[in-house]
Amino acid sequence: MEEFDQKISEASEEASGSEEKVVPVSEAIRYRRRAQQAEKELAEARQELEDNRRRSEDMVRRAEQLEKDQELRRAVVGAGAKDIETAALVVKSRLESIEGLGVPEAVEQVRKEKGYLFERQPAAEGLGKTLGARQKASGQSGLENAAKKAAQSGTRADLLEYLRARRRYV
C-alpha cells in the first residue's frame, strides 16, 4: 500500500514537472481501492492454496498409513491369526519398536513368541469352499459305493460313512 502511495506521489511530482496528463484525485482513489481489493483477494487465495496443500499432504499421509495397515492385516491373516485386531496391534508395536524390521519378519517373530494368537497351521492362500457350498453330483460313484456297502453290511459305521458322503452332494 505504501509503495502505491509513493508511486502516486512520484507520478504527480513528475506530472507537475512535465507536460504529462495528471490523474484526477477521485480516479486515483478509485485505483487505490481496486489495488487494495486485489491485494486482499491475492492474500486470501494464497491462504486457501496453503490450506489445500496442508490438507493434501495430510490425505497422502493417511492413505500411506492405511496402505501399511492393510498390508499388516493381510500378513496377519495369512499367518493364521485367531484374533486379527490383537495380532495386528502386537505386530504394529513390534514394527515401531525395532527399526528396519519388515512386516513378514515381524509377523513371524510374533508368531513364534505369542503362538496363542495364531492357529497351528497358517491359512491357505486360496480359500476353500464354505460350509454351505455343496459339491456337484458329477462324482457320485463314491456315494453309490458307500450306499451299496451300507446296504449290504447293515453296520452302523458303514451307514454313517454313507451319510457323511451324502452330505457333500445334497
C-alpha positions in Angstrom: 0.0 0.0 0.0 2.7 2.4 0.9 4.5 1.7 -2.3 1.4 2.5 -4.2 1.0 5.8 -2.4 4.6 6.6 -3.0 4.3 5.8 -6.7 1.2 8.1 -7.0 3.1 10.9 -5.3 6.1 10.4 -7.6 3.8 10.3 -10.6 2.1 13.5 -9.5 5.5 15.2 -9.0 6.7 14.1 -12.4 3.4 15.2 -14.0 3.7 18.6 -12.5 7.2 19.0 -13.8 6.4 17.9 -17.3 3.5 18.2 -19.7 2.1 14.7 -18.9 -1.5 14.2 -18.1 -2.4 14.5 -14.4 -4.8 11.9 -12.9 -7.7 13.4 -11.1 -7.8 12.6 -7.3 -11.1 10.7 -7.5 -9.7 8.4 -10.1 -6.5 7.9 -8.1 -8.6 7.0 -5.1 -10.6 4.5 -7.2 -7.4 2.9 -8.5 -6.1 2.7 -4.9 -9.2 0.9 -3.7 -9.1 -1.5 -6.6 -5.4 -2.2 -5.8 -6.2 -2.8 -2.1 -9.1 -5.2 -3.1 -6.8 -7.1 -5.5 -4.1 -7.4 -2.8 -6.7 -8.7 -0.3 -8.0 -11.2 -2.8 -4.4 -12.3 -3.5 -3.8 -12.8 0.2 -7.0 -14.9 0.5 -6.1 -17.0 -2.5 -2.6 -17.7 -1.1 -4.1 -18.7 2.3 -6.6 -21.0 0.6 -3.8 -22.5 -1.5 -1.7 -23.2 1.6 -4.7 -24.8 3.4 -5.3 -27.0 0.4 -1.6 -28.0 0.3 -1.8 -28.9 4.0 -4.9 -31.0 3.5 -3.4 -32.7 0.5 -0.3 -33.7 2.5 -2.5 -34.9 5.3 -4.5 -37.1 3.0 -1.4 -38.5 1.4 -0.1 -39.4 4.9 -3.4 -41.0 5.8 -3.5 -43.0 2.6 0.0 -44.3 3.1 -0.9 -45.3 6.7 -4.0 -47.1 5.5 -1.9 -49.0 2.9 0.6 -50.0 5.6 -2.2 -51.1 7.9 -3.8 -53.1 5.1 -0.5 -54.8 4.3 -0.1 -55.6 8.0 -3.6 -57.1 8.3 -3.1 -59.2 5.2 0.1 -60.6 6.6 -1.5 -61.3 10.0 -4.5 -63.1 8.3 -2.1 -65.0 6.1 -0.2 -66.2 9.1 -3.5 -67.6 10.6 -4.3 -65.2 13.4 -7.2 -66.1 15.6 -7.8 -62.5 16.7 -6.8 -60.3 13.8 -7.0 -57.0 15.7 -4.9 -58.1 18.6 -2.3 -59.7 16.5 -2.1 -56.7 14.2 -1.6 -54.4 17.2 1.2 -56.6 18.6 2.9 -56.7 15.2 2.5 -53.0 14.7 4.1 -52.2 18.1 6.9 -54.6 17.2 7.5 -52.8 13.9 7.6 -49.4 15.7 10.0 -50.6 18.3 12.5 -52.3 16.0 13.9 -50.2 13.1 14.5 -51.9 9.8 12.2 -54.8 10.5 9.8 -55.8 7.7 6.2 -56.8 8.1 6.8 -60.6 7.3 9.7 -60.8 9.7 7.7 -59.0 12.5 4.7 -61.3 11.9 7.0 -64.4 12.1 8.6 -63.1 15.4 5.2 -62.5 17.0 4.0 -65.9 15.7 7.0 -67.6 17.4 6.8 -65.6 20.7 3.0 -65.4 21.0 1.8 -68.6 19.4 -1.6 -68.4 21.2 -2.6 -65.6 18.9 -2.3 -67.8 15.8 -3.7 -71.1 14.6 -1.4 -74.1 14.4 -1.3 -74.1 10.6 -1.3 -70.8 8.7 -4.3 -70.1 6.5 -4.0 -71.3 2.9 -3.6 -68.6 0.2 -6.8 -69.6 -1.6 -9.9 -70.0 0.3 -11.7 -73.4 0.2 -15.4 -74.0 -0.1 -17.6 -72.6 2.5 -19.8 -74.8 4.7 -22.9 -74.0 2.7 -21.3 -74.9 -0.7 -22.1 -78.5 -1.9 -20.2 -80.5 -4.4 -21.9 -81.2 -7.6 -23.4 -84.6 -8.2 -20.9 -85.5 -11.0 -18.7 -87.7 -8.8 -21.4 -89.9 -7.3 -19.6 -93.2 -7.8 -18.1 -92.8 -4.3 -21.6 -92.1 -2.9 -23.0 -95.1 -4.7 -20.3 -97.3 -3.5 -20.9 -96.2 0.1 -24.6 -96.7 -0.3 -24.1 -100.3 -1.6 -21.7 -101.1 1.2 -24.1 -99.8 3.9 -27.0 -101.7 2.4 -25.1 -105.0 2.1 -23.3 -104.9 5.5 -26.0 -103.2 7.5 -23.5 -101.9 10.1 -23.8 -98.6 11.8 -20.3 -97.4 10.8 -21.0 -98.0 7.1 -24.3 -96.2 7.3 -22.6 -93.2 9.0 -19.9 -93.2 6.3 -22.6 -93.2 3.6 -24.5 -90.3 5.3 -21.2 -88.3 5.5 -20.6 -88.8 1.9 -24.1 -87.9 1.0 -23.9 -84.6 2.8 -21.4 -83.4 0.2 -23.9 -83.8 -2.6 -27.2 -82.9 -1.1 
